[in-house]
Amino acid sequence: MTVKRVFEDVMGHPLVGAHPLTLLRMFRRRGVDPGYRGRALRVFLLSLAGVPFAALEQVLYGRRIREHRLPSPPVFILGHWRTGTTHLHNLMSQDPAFAVLTYFQVYFQNYALLNLRLHRRLLELALPKTRPMDEMALGVDLPAEEEFAIACVDDVGIINGIWFPRHLERYLRETVLFEHVDGTAHVSARRSWQSAYRRVVTKASIAGGGRPLLLKNPANTGRVAALLELYPDARFVHIYRNPYMVFPSTVVLHEKLMEGRAFHRVSRTEIEETVLDIYTHVMDRFEAERAQIPPGNLVEVRFEELEQKPLETLESVYAGLRLPGFQAVRPRFEAYVNQQRGYRKNAHRLDEEVISRVEERWGKEVRRWGYEPPGKSRAT
């Protein structure tokens, strides 16, 4: 086994940067299946190594973190998982006017501002070159989503439901919808999430030199009202995609992320049912809250148009949100688009049963956006 493979297996779990007390609380509340206790122990032991660094960051940067205010409102990229949020994020991040949250900041969120050279090297060894679910590039300084970071600050990210999949729908209720199991408002959960999220965003802003933040997080599609409480003037880009394509691709996402990282064992049938439920809840909440976004601060993008006409679509996003500098940065966008021309999406077979289930559960979105069932075998 190569050195890199060892680091990928041992250090590759996104929770190695969490505080050990946070991990112990997760393990106690969510449980660990017998076959995965060794994995849990390794993650916990690695988390212990970060405690002195987290304390040092607090000493050196604690006051700055508490007092820092974002110089300008963030731009949030929304959209259900597997709708093209990463592609749009990577494309827009070619604009040097934006700062982003990086994989380094995600994995070592609790002491990211120290920017330790040793930890950068360790993460370079731990990260695979591409994401397991779609072969998109990974890298220490590439844009990452803040859901992984808040999961290390506190147990308030839905991504922890991937590591503890029997509790995934509970994570949805508590950390995205901010509801109790009975559907009533869970005010303390909302405040806990906002506290952790503000800390992550504040540190990203400090690390980015105060440049406007470009943030992408599919879970935020269901948190518009909570985001606006924190950042009332924030701007939003919502990207959507054919739901018939989104379903099988999201199931594979869950399976790939759980592989080598989950602490529970669940069946594919359970994963499929959870994916169907989460999409419905998240999209319903987005539709209920989108009217709270100030006029002119929301642009919607159809994934298929971004894929076919990336520069024209991106120019419309800049115009719609009144973002400056598109023409000046256009060569950078063109270079990125040309670089991606050889990329091939995964292919998933869509049988009649899948099409029927999507029509039954997600038919409202299918009709709203004017989609049709695709062919039996398409790239997704």
Secondary structure, 3 states (H helix, E strand, C coil): CCHHHHHHHHHCCHHHHCCHHHHHHHHHHHCCCHHHHHHHHHHHHHHHCCHHHHHHHHHHHHHHHHHCCCCCCCEEEECCCCCCHHHHHHHHCCCCCCECCEHHHHHCHHHHHHCCHHHHHHHHHHCCCECCCCCCECCCCCECCHHHHHHHHCCCCCCHHHHCHHHHHHHHHHHHHCECCCCCECHHHHHHHHHHHHHHHHHHHHHCCCCCEEEECHHHHHCHHHHHHHCCCCEEEEEECCHHHHHHHHHHHHHHHHCCCCCCCCCHHHHHHHHHHHHHHHHHHHHHHHHHCCCCCEEEEEHHHHHHCHHHHHHHHHHHHCCCCHHHHHHHHHHHHHHCCCCCCCEEECCHHHHHHHHHHHHHHHHHHCCCCCCCEEEC
